């Protein structure tokens, strides 16, 4: 293990932070997706991210305050916590058993850092370093979920979590603005020093516009992360919780998504907005009142009027917009990258079938869609366990006596979970959904089942 300067800085912060600061640190650390606090040389230089180190400090703090019994208290039978535990055990078991049980019998589209280049590999199934790193991420994701449940059970835990997410949303905007300033004004590339992880750092331009990556290695990761933040902050804005900051951060992050040139961002936004409109119409028919959800109808009507106006009075502008999206989405689908992604998905489904539905083992296969990642790596058992975990988080009824602010924060977290799943279904290469996903899942679930 080789530490970096950021690792030493993070270690010092972790030693002195306490109380509410632990929750802030755990949430804010998820922003630095392109930063490494250490390199695991035994695993081909695998990155140890700030979020991973922050979860370690959070766990130590909770063990010291709550003890082992209090630390494990959130694990209750037949709850999402229980199903996530079973899913994690299954995932870790497949990572070490399936590549050896079916070794050489399947062709998989894998990835191994030990080859030195970190390239995609199409070859016979066998143990790789990704089995270990993905198993470690799965375990830390589970620990993040139960630790957040414990932290949120404290007095004022929900408001602390909401403020921490708003801090992250603000820092995400600041990082993107700095990146834009670096590109257009020729400023010192500060973010280049921050993104020291062993990932392929992708950026550049599309259709003459800069691809925004922020603190992440690539635009698609930035888009997935930012989309979850927008889903959370706009819910707070609509329902009047921390409205001033929530409104400003929603608008800023949404503008960054629109400027990002990310096809993932645009397609995910269309899907999420369509679902929002359908929910608004369903609410109108069921309750007879739209309430704050009238914002969706206003946005849809405004977009329709704007589109018609541009079509009638500024046809060249419409042609430019159509050309832009044909480059960002259409050409990407027919490009070499799009062909590779389709081939990965096809190979992942083939692996699922050839492994008798059990999967090739966590970390053995890559795809370009989260459902296919789960099926090819964890099989139908893993897919079923994940559904058991996420379904109550998205749809469980909240108690009627839940305070309004906590209810709104939980609804925002649900929407962030849904938005992340939408984008992950389009571009996820591996099982890891990011620690912010499990933090949001914990916020959404704890409201429905209080200790």
C-alpha positions in Angstrom: 0.0 0.0 0.0 1.5 3.3 -1.1 -0.2 6.4 0.4 -0.5 9.8 -1.4 -0.4 13.3 -0.1 -4.2 13.3 -0.2 -4.2 10.2 1.9 -2.2 11.8 4.6 -4.4 14.9 4.6 -7.5 12.7 4.8 -6.0 10.8 7.7 -5.4 14.0 9.6 -9.0 15.1 9.0 -10.3 11.7 10.1 -8.4 11.9 13.4 -9.9 15.2 14.5 -13.4 15.1 13.1 -16.2 13.9 15.4 -20.0 14.1 16.0 -21.8 15.6 13.0 -18.5 16.0 11.2 -18.3 12.3 10.7 -21.5 12.4 8.6 -20.3 15.4 6.6 -17.0 13.7 5.9 -18.6 10.5 4.8 -20.9 12.3 2.3 -18.4 14.9 1.0 -15.7 12.3 0.4 -17.9 10.6 -2.3 -17.4 13.7 -4.5 -13.7 12.9 -5.2 -14.1 10.0 -7.7 -10.9 10.7 -9.5 -8.7 11.0 -6.4 -6.6 8.3 -4.8 -5.5 8.5 -1.2 -3.4 5.3 -1.7 -2.5 2.7 -4.2 -2.9 -1.0 -3.5 0.3 -2.3 -5.2 -0.6 -5.9 -4.5 -3.7 -5.5 -6.6 -2.0 -3.9 -9.6 -2.1 -0.4 -8.3 -5.8 -0.4 -7.5 -7.0 3.0 -6.1 -8.1 3.6 -2.5 -10.5 6.5 -2.8 -11.3 9.2 -0.2 -14.8 7.7 0.2 -13.3 4.3 1.2 -11.1 5.9 3.8 -13.9 8.0 5.1 -16.1 4.9 5.6 -13.3 3.4 7.6 -13.1 6.4 10.0 -16.9 6.4 10.2 -16.9 2.8 11.2 -14.3 3.3 13.9 -16.2 6.3 15.3 -19.4 4.3 15.5 -17.8 1.3 17.1 -16.3 3.5 19.7 -19.6 5.2 20.5 -22.1 2.5 19.9 -20.2 -0.7 20.5 -20.5 -3.8 18.3 -24.1 -4.4 19.3 -25.1 -0.9 18.4 -23.1 -1.0 15.2 -25.0 -4.1 14.0 -28.4 -3.1 15.4 -29.8 -1.9 12.0 -29.6 -5.5 10.6 -33.1 -6.8 10.9 -34.6 -9.9 9.2 -36.4 -9.4 5.9 -35.6 -5.7 5.6 -33.5 -4.0 2.9 -30.5 -4.1 5.3 -30.9 -7.8 5.6 -31.2 -8.4 1.9 -28.2 -6.2 1.2 -26.2 -8.3 3.7 -27.2 -11.5 1.9 -26.5 -9.9 -1.5 -23.1 -8.8 -0.3 -22.3 -12.3 1.0 -23.4 -13.9 -2.3 -21.4 -11.3 -4.3 -18.2 -11.9 -2.3 -18.7 -15.7 -2.5 -19.1 -15.6 -6.3 -16.0 -13.5 -6.6 -13.9 -16.2 -5.2 -15.8 -19.4 -6.1 -17.2 -19.0 -9.6 -14.0 -18.0 -11.5 -12.4 -21.2 -10.1 -15.4 -23.4 -10.5 -15.9 -22.5 -14.2 -12.3 -21.6 -15.0 -11.6 -21.9 -18.7 -15.2 -23.0 -19.5 -16.6 -19.5 -20.5 -15.4 -16.6 -22.6 -15.9 -13.3 -20.7 -15.4 -9.7 -21.4 -13.3 -8.9 -18.3 -10.8 -6.4 -17.0 -7.6 -7.0 -15.1 -5.2 -4.4 -13.7 -2.4 -7.0 -13.5 -1.9 -6.9 -17.2 -0.3 -3.4 -16.7 -2.5 -1.6 -19.3 -5.8 -2.0 -17.6 -7.5 -2.9 -20.9 -10.7 -4.8 -21.7 -10.0 -8.5 -22.2 -12.0 -11.1 -24.1 -10.8 -14.4 -22.9 -11.4 -17.5 -20.9 -12.9 -17.1 -17.4 -10.4 -17.1 -14.5 -9.5 -15.3 -11.3 -8.5 -11.6 -11.8 -7.6 -8.8 -9.5 -11.1 -7.2 -10.0 -12.6 -10.1 -8.0 -10.9 -8.7 -4.9 -11.4 -5.0 -5.6 -15.1 -5.4 -6.5 -15.7 -7.6 -3.5 -14.1 -5.0 -1.3 -16.3 -2.3 -2.8 -19.4 -4.4 -2.2 -18.5 -5.0 1.4 -17.8 -1.2 2.0 -21.1 -0.4 0.3 -23.0 -2.6 2.8 -21.1 -1.0 5.7 -21.9 2.4 4.4 -25.6 1.6 4.3 -25.8 0.3 7.9 -23.5 3.1 9.3 -25.7 5.8 7.7 -28.7 4.2 9.3 -27.1 4.5 12.7 -26.1 8.1 12.1 -29.5 9.1 10.9 -31.2 7.6 13.9 -29.6 10.3 16.1 -31.5 13.5 16.8 -31.4 15.9 13.8 -29.7 13.2 11.7 -31.8 13.9 8.7 -31.2 17.6 8.5 -27.4 17.0 9.0 -27.5 14.6 6.1 -29.5 17.0 3.9 -27.0 19.8 4.6 -24.1 17.5 3.8 -25.6 16.6 0.4 -26.2 20.4 -0.3 -22.5 20.9 0.5 -21.6 18.2 -1.9 -23.8 19.8 -4.6 -22.2 23.1 -4.1 -18.7 21.7 -4.3 -19.6 19.8 -7.4 -20.7 23.1 -9.0 -17.5 24.8 -7.9 -15.3 22.0 -9.3 -17.1 22.1 -12.7 -16.8 25.9 -12.8 -13.1 25.7 -12.1 -12.7 23.1 -14.9 -14.6 25.4 -17.3 -12.3 28.3 -16.3 -9.2 26.2 -16.8 -10.3 25.2 -20.3 -11.6 28.6 -21.6 -9.3 31.0 -19.7 -6.2 29.0 -19.7 -5.9 28.9 -15.9 -3.6 26.6 -13.9 -5.0 23.0 -14.2 -5.8 22.6 -10.5 -8.2 19.6 -11.0 -5.5 17.7 -12.9 -3.4 17.6 -9.7 -6.5 16.5 -7.7 -7.3 13.6 -10.1 -4.4 11.4 -9.4 -6.2 8.0 -9.5 -5.1 5.2 -11.8 -8.0 5.7 -14.1 -8.2 6.8 -17.8 -9.0 10.5 -17.4 -11.2 11.3 -20.4 -12.3 14.8 -21.4 -11.9 16.8 -24.6 -14.6 18.4 -26.7 -17.7 17.4 -28.6 -19.3 19.6 -31.2 -17.0 22.4 -30.1 -18.1 22.2 -26.5 -16.0 21.0 -23.5 -16.9 17.7 -21.9 -17.4 18.4 -18.2 -15.8 15.8 -15.9 -15.5 17.8 -12.6 -13.7 15.7 -10.0 -14.4 12.4 -11.9 -12.4 10.6 -14.5 -15.0 10.9 -17.3 -18.2 12.8 -18.2 -20.5 9.9 -17.8 -19.5 9.4 -14.1 -19.9 13.1 -13.5 -23.4 13.0 -15.1 -24.5 10.0 -13.0 -23.3 11.7 -9.8 -24.8 15.1 -10.6 -28.1 13.6 -11.7 -28.6 12.1 -8.3 -27.8 15.4 -6.6 -30.3 17.2 -8.8 -33.0 14.7 -8.0 -32.4 15.3 -4.3 -32.0 19.1 -4.2 -35.0 19.8 -6.5 -37.3 17.8 -4.2 -36.1 19.9 -1.2 -36.7 23.0 -3.3 -40.3 22.0 -4.4 -41.3 21.2 -0.8 -39.7 24.2 0.9 -36.9 22.4 2.9 -33.7 24.5 2.9 -35.3 26.1 -0.1 -32.9 28.9 -0.9 -29.8 26.8 -1.2 -31.7 23.9 -2.7 -33.1 26.1 -5.5 -29.8 27.6 -6.4 -27.9 24.3 -6.4 -30.7 22.6 -8.4 -30.5 25.2 -11.2 -26.7 25.3 -11.2 -26.2 21.5 -11.3 -29.0 21.1 -13.9 -27.3 23.7 -16.1 -24.0 21.8 -15.8 -25.8 18.6 -16.9 -27.1 20.4 -20.0 -23.6 21.8 -20.7 -21.8 18.5 -20.1 -22.2 17.1 -23.6 -23.0 13.8 -22.0 -25.4 11.5 -23.8 -26.0 9.7 -20.5 -27.1 13.0 -18.9 -29.6 13.8 -21.7 -31.2 10.4 -22.0 -31.4 10.0 -18.3 -33.0 13.5 -17.9 -35.6 12.6 -20.6 -36.5 9.3 -18.8 -36.7 11.0 -15.3 -38.8 13.9 -16.6 -41.1 11.5 -18.4 -41.6 9.5 -15.2 -42.1 12.8 -13.3 -44.8 13.9 -15.7 -46.6 10.6 -15.6 -46.5 10.7 -11.7 -48.0 14.2 -11.9 -50.8 13.1 -14.0 -51.4 10.0 -11.8 -51.5 12.3 -8.7 -54.0 14.6 -10.4 -56.3 11.7 -11.2 -55.9 10.0 -7.8 -55.8 13.0 -5.4 -57.3 15.7 -7.5 -54.5 18.2 -6.8 -51.0 18.5 -8.2 -49.5 20.7 -5.5 -45.8 21.5 -6.0 -45.7 19.0 -8.9 -47.1 21.7 -11.1 -43.5 22.6 -11.7 -43.2 19.6 -14.0 -46.2 20.7 -16.1 -44.9 24.3 -16.3 -41.5 23.0 -17.5 -43.1 20.7 -20.1 -45.4 23.5 -21.3 -42.5 26.0 -21.4 -40.3 23.6 -23.3 -43.1 22.9 -25.8 -43.8 26.7 -26.4 -40.0 27.4 -26.7 -39.6 24.5 -29.2 -42.5 25.8 -31.4 -41.2 29.3 -31.2 -37.7 28.3 -32.3 -39.2 26.1 -35.1 -41.3 29.0 -36.4 -39.0 32.0 -36.0 -35.4 30.7 -35.7 -35.1 27.6 -37.9 -31.2 27.7 -38.0 -31.1 27.5 -34.2 -33.3 24.3 -34.4 -31.0 22.9 -37.0 -28.0 23.6 -34.7 -29.7 21.8 -31.8 -30.6 18.8 -33.9 -27.0 18.6 -35.2 -25.6 18.8 -31.7 -27.7 16.0 -30.3 -27.1 13.9 -33.4 -23.4 14.2 -32.7 -23.6 13.6 -28.9 -26.2 10.8 -29.0 -26.6 9.5 -32.5 -23.0 9.3 -33.6 -21.9 8.0 -30.3 -24.3 5.1 -30.7 -22.8 4.3 -34.1 -19.2 5.0 -33.1 -16.5 2.5 -32.2 -17.3 3.2 -28.5 -21.0 2.4 -29.1 -20.1 -0.8 -30.9 -17.9 -1.9 -28.0 -20.6 -1.2 -25.5 -23.2 -3.2 -27.5 -20.6 -6.0 -27.8 -20.0 -5.9 -24.0 -23.7 -6.2 -23.3 -24.2 -9.1 -25.8 -21.2 -10.9 -24.3 -22.5 -10.3 -20.7 -25.9 -11.8 -21.5 -24.2 -14.7 -23.2 -22.1 -15.3 -20.1 -25.3 -15.3 -18.0 -26.8 -18.0 -20.2 -23.6 -20.1 -20.4 -23.1 -20.0 -16.6 -26.5 -21.6 -16.1 -27.9 -18.3 -14.8 -25.4 -18.2 -11.8 -23.1 -15.6 -13.3 -19.3 -15.8 -13.7 -18.5 -14.2 -10.4 -18.2 -10.6 -9.2 -15.6 -8.7 -11.0 -15.2 -11.2 -13.9 -17.4 -9.5 -16.4 -18.0 -6.0 -17.7 -21.1 -4.7 -19.5 -22.5 -1.3 -20.4 -25.7 -1.6 -18.3 -26.2 -2.3 -14.6 -28.8 -5.0 -15.0 -26.5 -6.9 -17.4 -23.6 -6.4 -15.0 -25.6 -8.0 -12.2 -26.8 -10.9 -14.3 -23.4 -11.7 -15.8 -21.6 -11.4 -12.5 -24.1 -12.5 -9.9 -26.7 -14.4 -11.9 -30.4 -14.5 -11.2 -29.8 -14.9 -7.5 -28.0 -11.6 -7.3 -30.6 -9.9 -9.4 -33.4 -11.1 -7.2 -31.6 -10.1 -4.0 -30.9 -6.6 -5.4 -34.6 -6.3 -6.2 -35.5 -7.3 -2.6 -33.1 -4.6 -1.4 -34.1 -1.7 -3.6 -37.9 -2.2 -4.0 -38.8 -1.2 -0.4 -36.5 1.7 -0.6 -38.3 3.1 -3.6 -41.9 2.1 -2.8 -42.4 1.4 0.9 -45.1 3.5 2.5 -43.7 6.0 5.0 -45.3 6.3 8.5 -48.0 8.9 8.8 -46.5 10.5 11.9 -43.1 11.1 10.2 -42.1 14.8 10.5 -42.6 16.8 7.3 -38.9 17.7 6.9 -37.8 14.2 7.3 -40.4 12.9 4.8 -39.3 15.4 2.2 -35.6 14.5 2.7 -36.5 10.8 2.4 -38.5 11.4 -0.8 -35.6 13.3 -2.3 -33.3 10.5 -1.5 -35.7 8.0 -3.1 -35.6 10.1 -6.3 -31.8 10.2 -6.2 -31.7 6.4 -5.9 -34.1 6.1 -8.9 -32.1 8.6 -11.0 -28.8 6.8 -10.3 -30.4 3.5 -11.3 -31.6 5.0 -14.5 -28.2 6.3 -15.5 -26.5 3.2 -14.3 -28.8 1.1 -16.5 -27.4 3.0 -19.5 -23.7 3.1 -18.8 -22.6 1.1 -15.7 -19.5 -1.0 -16.4 -19.2 -2.7 -13.0 -21.3 -3.6 -10.0 -20.2 -0.7 -7.9 -22.8 2.1 -7.9 -20.8 4.5 -5.8 -21.0 5.2 -2.1 -23.5 8.2 -2.6 -26.0 5.7 -3.9 -26.0 3.7 -0.7 -26.0 6.9 1.5 -29.1 8.0 -0.4 -30.7 4.5 0.0 -30.1 4.7 3.7 -31.7 8.1 4.0 -34.8 6.9 2.0 -35.1 3.6 4.0 -34.6 4.8 7.5 -37.6 7.2 7.2 -39.8 4.2 6.5 -38.6 2.1 9.4 -37.3 4.0 12.4 -35.2 2.4 15.2 
